[in-house]
Amino acid sequence: MAEAYWDLEWELQQQGFDYCYDKRLYDRMRSGDAGAIRAHLAAGLDYQDRLARFLENHDEPRAAASFPWPQHQAAAIVTYFAPGLRFFHQGQFDGARVRVPVHLRRGPVEPRDPDIAAFYDRLLTVLFRDGAWSLIAPQPAWPGNPSWQDFISYAWRAPDGDRYLVVVNYSDHQGQCRLRLPFTGLAGGSFRLVDLMGSEVYDRDGSELIDPGLYVDLPAWRYNVFELEPM
């Protein structure tokens, strides 16, 4: 794995590295620019599959210290449901806040944050490891509403055929959008959307999921990880 900067990731991959740090995605998560994040995630999978996605490492501030908690959750969903290698740092699951220089070989004893620990426990249970991933382009929910630009959304199809939808409002305000799901076999059916990271359940017409698309209305920094179940 290469700890790469200065836009050298692709070149290093071609020279034989299996993975390179995705510092650009990390920086864009910190900036909060959903459009820039989507643009980065639009790259080819031959490149993305060999990127190491992370929210903290030995050189960066702790995620719990640098991301406000609502944004921390949204950033984790965007980062770890993207394709590539999922990179977690020591203490991240417990909400450690002190960055320890590696040459010290020791650090302070910090209390475990129960909210952060519970979130990551759930995330690791749900996290997809195999399957076909694609980026979904959000559409305006209605004319004159620009909040669609704040959404980041993925489709995942597991090897066993199960279908999943990940959607995040990566902004500090309420937003709405439409998502045209790319799955086959939706037209004419009915589907139940079950949020694997929460408790939301919705029943939707399959044809509507294709056009005009699933209507999404989420508060600031909120997210859903839906499994689509045929009814």
N, C-alpha and C positions, 0 to 999 in steps of 0.2 A: 504494500500500500504506500502510495506517495503522498506526503504532506505538501500538496502543491498549491501555488499561488500564481499570480500574474498571468492568468489565462493559459497556463501550460498543461492543463489537465488532458486535453485531447492528444497533444504531442507525446506526453508521458505514457498514455495508454497505448499509443502506437509503438512505443519503444519497449513495451513488454510488461508494464505495471498492470496488475489485476484490477486495482481500484485507486482512485485519487480522491482526496478530500474535496467535498463540494463546498468550498468556502463562499462561492458566489451566492448559492442559495441561502446559506446562513446569513450573509450580510443583508440580503434582501428581506429575510424574515425579520431581522432587527429593524430595518427601515420601515417596515409596515406597508410597502408598496405592492398591492395585490397584482396590479398589471405587470410589474417587472417580474414578479414571481411566476406568473403564468407564462410570460415570454421565455423565461429560463426553462420551464418545464415542457416547453414545446419542442425542445431539441430531440434528435433521434434517439431511439432506445438503444442503439449500438453504443451510444455515448453515455446515456443516463444509467443503464444497467451496471456500469462500472464506476459509478460515483458513490462515495461514502457520505451518507446524509447524517448530519449531527446538529444538536442544539448547544452542546458544550464539549470542550476537550481541555487538555492540560494548558493550552495557550489562551483560551477564551474565558471570559467571566462565566461564572455559574449561571445556568439558565434560570434558576430560582431567584437569583439576585438581579439579573438583567432584564428579564421579561416580567411585567406585571402578571399576576396569576391568570386572569382571563386570557390574555394574549399568549401566555406560556402554553396553555392547553391547545389553543388554535394553532400555534406554531408547531407543536408536537404532532397534531393530526396531519397537517400539510406535509411535514418533513418525513414522518415515518410511514405514511401510506403512499408515498412516492416510490417509484422503482429504484433499485440499487441496493447497496449494503446499508443496513440500519446500524448506526454507530451510537452507542450509549456510553457515558463516562461514569467512572466510579463515583458513587454518591448521588447521582442524578435521580435515581428512583426514590431516594429518601428526602430529596429537597435540600441537599447540602448547598450552602451559600458562600462558603469561603473557598476561593481558588488557592490551591496549595502548589507552590513551585515544586517541580518533580525532584529537584536535587535535595529537598529537605527530608524526603522519605517518611515524613510523618505529618499529621495535621490535627486540628482541634477536634474534640468530640462534640458533634452537633446533634441536637434533638431531631428525631425523625418527624417530618411534617406529615400528618395523617392524610390530609387532602391530596397532596402530591403523590404519596405512596399509593393511595387508593386509585387515583387516576392511572398511574403507570401499571398497576396490577391489572386493571381492566384493559388498558391498551395492549399489553402483551398477550392477553387472552384472545383478543379480537384480531390482532395484526395478521394480515395475509402474507404468506411467504412465497406462494407460487401463483401462477395464473397470468392472464393477459390484461395489461393495464392500458388505459388511454385517458388523455386529458379531455375534459368536456368544456367547450366554450360556453360561458353563461350568456344568456340573451336577456334583453330588457323585459321586465315584468309588464310594463305598459309604457307607452310613449311618454317621453319627458322625465322618466325616472332613471337617473344615472347610477343608482346604487348597485346595479348588476356588475359594475366594474370592480366591486370589492370582493367578488366571490371567486373561490378556487374549488374546482370539482374534478373528481376522478371517477372512472368506471373500472371495476375489476371483475373479471370472469375467472372463477376458480377452475382447476382441471376437472373437477367433478360436475361442472356446469352451473354451479351456484353463482348468482349475480349480486354484486354489491355496488353501492353508490356512496361516495364520500363527498361531502359538501361543507365548506367553511366560509363564513362571513369574516374575512380577514380585515376588519375595520373597527373603529371605535363608535359606530352608530348602527342603528337598525338598517336592514337592507332587504331587497326583494329581487328575485330573478326568475327566469325560466331555464330549465335544463332539459335539452332534448337527448334522451337516453339512447346510446348507440347499440343496445342489445337487440338481437333478433328474436322473433317470436312474441313480441309484445302486442301487436295489433289484434284487436278483437277479444283480448283476454282481460282478466281482472287480477290485480296484484296487491298484496299487502306489503307495505314498507315498514320494517321493524328496525328501530334504532338500536344497534348493538352497543353503543356507548352511553345510552340513556334509556328512557322509558317510552319514547314516542312511538305510536303505531298509526299508520294511515292506510286506508284502502283507496286505490286509484284505478281508473280505467286505463288499460294498456295502450290504447290508441292515443290517448291524451299525453302519455309519457313520451310519445314520439313527436307529436305536433299538436298543440304549441309547446309541449314540454311540461315537465313537473314544475309546479309553482312552489317556490321556496321563499319563506319569510323568516329571517333569523335576526335575533338581537346582536349587539356588538360582540365580536369574537366567538360567536357560538358555532356549533358544528353538528352534523349528523353523520353517522356511519350506518347506512341502511342496507339490510339484506332484503332482496326482492323475492317474495314468496308467492307463487301462483295460487289463486283462490279457486 
